Amino acid sequence: MFIIKYKKVFVAISALLVLISIASISYFGLNMGIDFKGGSLLEVSYVGARPEQVLVSESISKLNIGEALIQPTGTDGYSIKTKNLTEAEHQALLMSLSGSTEKTFTSIGPSVGTELARKALFSFIFVSLGIIFFIAFSFRKVSKPVSSWKYGLIAIATLIHDIMIPVGVFAFLSHTYGVEVDTLFVVAVLTVLGLSVSDTIVVFDRIRENIRMGHFKTFEETVGNSLTQVYTRSIATSFTVIVVLLALVFWGPSTTKVFAMMLTAGMFFGTYSSIFLASPLLVMVNKKK
């Protein structure tokens, strides 16, 4: 009952974190990768010791191909992201990287990037609508004292919370360290949606069962005691997943670090919202009614 007793405090904390995240996104923006804005990506490896990044940057700056984002890959290579290159520019770039071997070269046009962004937005909308309809249908037999569709809306509110905060953190990292939004980022966001809503549904399902059994006198008592019954399992399950994800962040390949970081943040805030946000919102909606 501690969580329900101080429900306004926990809701206020969530609201503050979301506002800070919105400010971060608005101020820093998101550094879109070539998957969305178009461009060329060249990955090279070196035999023996690779040259310092500043030397590679100086070589590329002489080619007059515009700004290039250079990032280390593994222990012996670099990934180089530029504007769309012609074949002549591609070959000139390779020649400037003396001692290197080309691993991959990919070009994506701006129109393809726009299409990917549109599909990512539609995916988020369709997933959100599907969650609302699923929860409303599943909770149709416990429409009192809170209507079943309100469970769905509260779940979406918690999902926005779970997505907005990690994206706000990502916007700061994007500005500070040049981290880019790519298709793996979108996959991570959609994965967080699924993981977060499953945790919320576990809590809602226990509330539903206790309402049907009539174990407690008031709705507030039902929600509070339902949380007491499930929060230990919910935290323990999420903690084990977070430990694995942190291992990927610190020791995994560089290509999946952003993906693992997003999932880690999403799991943490998803677990928080399932316990400290979704259930208190249910009680507040019921009291307001």
Stockholm file with secondary structure:
# STOCKHOLM 1.0

chainA/1-289         MFIIKYKKVFVAISALLVLISIASISYFGLNMGIDFKGGSLLEVSYVGARPEQVLVSESISKLNIGEALIQPTGTDGYSIKTKNLTEAEHQALLMSLSGSTEKTFTSIGPSVGTELARKALFSFIFVSLGIIFFIAFSFRKVSKPVSSWKYGLIAIATLIHDIMIPVGVFAFLSHTYGVEVDTLFVVAVLTVLGLSVSDTIVVFDRIRENIRMGHFKTFEETVGNSLTQVYTRSIATSFTVIVVLLALVFWGPSTTKVFAMMLTAGMFFGTYSSIFLASPLLVMVNKKK
#=GR chainA/1-289 SS CHHHHTHHHHHHHHHHHHHHHHHHHHHHCCCBCHHHHCEEEEEEEESSSCCCHHHHHHHHHTTCCCCCEEEEETTTEEEEEESCCCHHHHHHHHHHSTTEEEEEEEEECHHHHHHHHHHHHHHHHHHHHHHHHHHHHHTGGGCSSSCHHHHHHHHHHHHHHHHHHHHHHHHHHHHHHCCCBCHHHHHHHHHHHHHHHHHHHHHHHHHHHHHHHTCSSSHHHHHHHHHHHHHHHHHHHHHHHHHHHHHHHHHSCGGGHHHHHHHHHHHHHHHHHIIIIIHHHHHHHHHHC
#=GC SS_cons         CHHHHTHHHHHHHHHHHHHHHHHHHHHHCCCBCHHHHCEEEEEEEESSSCCCHHHHHHHHHTTCCCCCEEEEETTTEEEEEESCCCHHHHHHHHHHSTTEEEEEEEEECHHHHHHHHHHHHHHHHHHHHHHHHHHHHHTGGGCSSSCHHHHHHHHHHHHHHHHHHHHHHHHHHHHHHCCCBCHHHHHHHHHHHHHHHHHHHHHHHHHHHHHHHTCSSSHHHHHHHHHHHHHHHHHHHHHHHHHHHHHHHHHSCGGGHHHHHHHHHHHHHHHHHIIIIIHHHHHHHHHHC
//
